[in-house]
Amino acid sequence: MSACLLGKRVRYDGGSLSVNDQVVERWMSEGRVISVCPEVEAGMSIPRKPAEILASSGEDVLEGGVDVIEKGGNIVTDNFIEGASIALGLCRKFNIKVAVLAEFSPSCGSSAVYNGNFSGEKGPGMGVTTALLRQNGVQVFSQYEIVNAEKAVHATNG
């Protein structure tokens, strides 16, 4: 689960996106939650400049055709790919098949991300971590889809 959704102050602006949900609380009490912030795991600072995928999606970043760019123009693609790889490694280590990640993030967005213009506009697509996890069989949901994530957890556990 995205660390920022668990109240950890790891977002680019030093904030969090705490999710107050009974399902998540139960998962925590059952020891089912592994916390990750791909950007921080890859060595990016808190706070850091906002980053966006230029008019594209994490799949294109992984294929090498598009970069993740910080506001101001610094290319941080390698950090985002490294963070995604670390998250995938955690999924493999702990046999994780379902992830809940922060929507709209260039790492974690699952159905929409900011469009690369740093204007606050979003477009369809997924973040780099979500793309890599999905390519490797992990089901990814946003914080707005916890009910669906819960169903997927039950389906994968038989």
HUVEN-V897039 format. One record per backbone hydrogen bond with DSSP energy under -0.5 kcal/mol. CO is the residue of the C=O (numbers start at 1). NH is the residue of the N-H. If there is no record, write none. Layout:
BEGIN
co: (CO,CO)
nh: (NH,NH)
END
This chain:
BEGIN
co: (1,2,2,3,3,4,4,5,8,11,12,12,15,18,19,21,22,23,24,25,26,27,28,36,37,38,39,40,50,52,52,53,53,57,57,58,59,60,60,60,61,67,67,68,68,69,70,74,74,76,77,78,79,80,81,82,83,84,85,86,87,88,89,90,91,92,97,99,99,100,101,102,104,105,106,107,107,109,111,112,113,114,115,121,123,126,127,128,129,130,131,132,133,133,134,139,141,142,145,146,147,148,149,150,151,152,153,155)
nh: (36,5,6,6,8,7,17,19,10,14,47,48,11,20,21,25,26,27,28,29,30,32,31,3,41,42,44,43,71,54,69,55,56,60,61,62,63,64,65,66,64,54,69,76,77,52,73,70,76,80,81,82,83,84,85,86,87,88,89,90,91,92,93,94,96,95,139,101,141,2,143,105,114,109,128,129,130,127,125,104,123,53,55,115,113,58,131,132,133,134,135,136,136,138,137,99,101,145,149,150,151,152,153,154,155,156,157,158)
END
